Amino acid sequence: MTRQTQPSVGLLWRGRPDEPPPPREQNRLRAIFDGFEAQGARTVALPFYEEAASEIRNQIGELDAVLLRPMTRAARAPEIGSFSA
């Protein structure tokens, strides 16, 4: 079976509601974004904070995969829930 669409990968990390994500060229995950894109994937930035949990959950549901930046135990995001294929 040949895939007809470009795969999509979200990169999720702890964000802040009062701060927009950093510009791509200043994002500390830039190399990861670049690596996925070099392999033909579309990447999506997903800065998480509790107030955006529902929106982030909806975005995740539209993606093929999500890479989580490790969060401390206190900063984990149970509001997102769990996803399985």
C-alpha positions in Angstrom: 0.0 0.0 0.0 1.4 3.4 -1.0 0.7 6.4 1.2 -1.0 9.2 -0.8 -0.6 12.0 1.7 2.3 13.6 3.5 2.7 12.2 7.0 2.2 14.8 9.8 4.1 14.9 13.1 3.4 17.2 16.0 6.0 18.3 18.5 4.5 18.9 21.9 6.3 20.8 24.7 5.2 22.9 27.7 4.3 26.4 26.7 2.9 29.5 28.4 -0.5 31.0 27.6 0.9 34.5 27.6 3.8 33.8 25.3 3.6 32.8 21.6 5.9 30.0 20.4 9.3 31.2 19.5 10.0 31.8 15.8 11.1 28.7 14.0 14.7 29.8 13.7 14.9 30.4 17.5 13.0 27.2 18.5 15.2 24.8 20.5 13.5 21.9 18.7 14.4 23.3 15.3 16.7 20.4 14.4 13.9 17.9 15.2 11.5 19.9 13.0 14.1 20.0 10.2 14.8 16.3 10.5 11.2 15.2 10.1 10.7 17.6 7.2 13.8 16.3 5.5 12.1 12.9 5.5 9.0 14.4 3.9 6.8 14.9 6.9 4.8 18.0 7.7 5.5 19.3 11.2 3.2 21.1 13.6 4.3 23.0 16.7 2.2 22.1 19.8 3.1 24.3 22.8 0.9 22.9 25.6 -0.7 24.7 28.5 -3.8 23.8 30.4 -6.0 26.6 29.0 -5.4 25.1 25.5 -5.9 21.4 26.3 -9.0 21.0 24.3 -7.5 22.8 21.2 -4.3 20.8 21.5 -6.3 17.5 21.9 -8.2 18.3 18.6 -4.9 19.1 16.8 -3.3 15.9 18.0 -6.3 13.9 16.6 -5.5 15.2 13.1 -1.9 14.1 13.2 -0.2 10.8 12.3 2.2 11.0 15.2 3.2 13.2 18.2 6.6 13.6 19.7 6.6 14.7 23.3 9.4 16.7 24.8 10.0 15.2 28.2 8.2 17.1 30.9 8.8 16.9 34.7 6.3 14.9 36.7 4.8 18.2 38.0 4.5 19.5 34.4 2.9 16.5 32.7 -0.3 17.2 30.9 -3.1 14.7 31.9 -5.7 17.1 30.4 -4.7 15.9 26.9 -5.6 12.3 27.7 -4.2 9.2 26.0 -4.4 8.3 22.4 -4.0 5.0 20.7 -4.5 3.8 17.1 
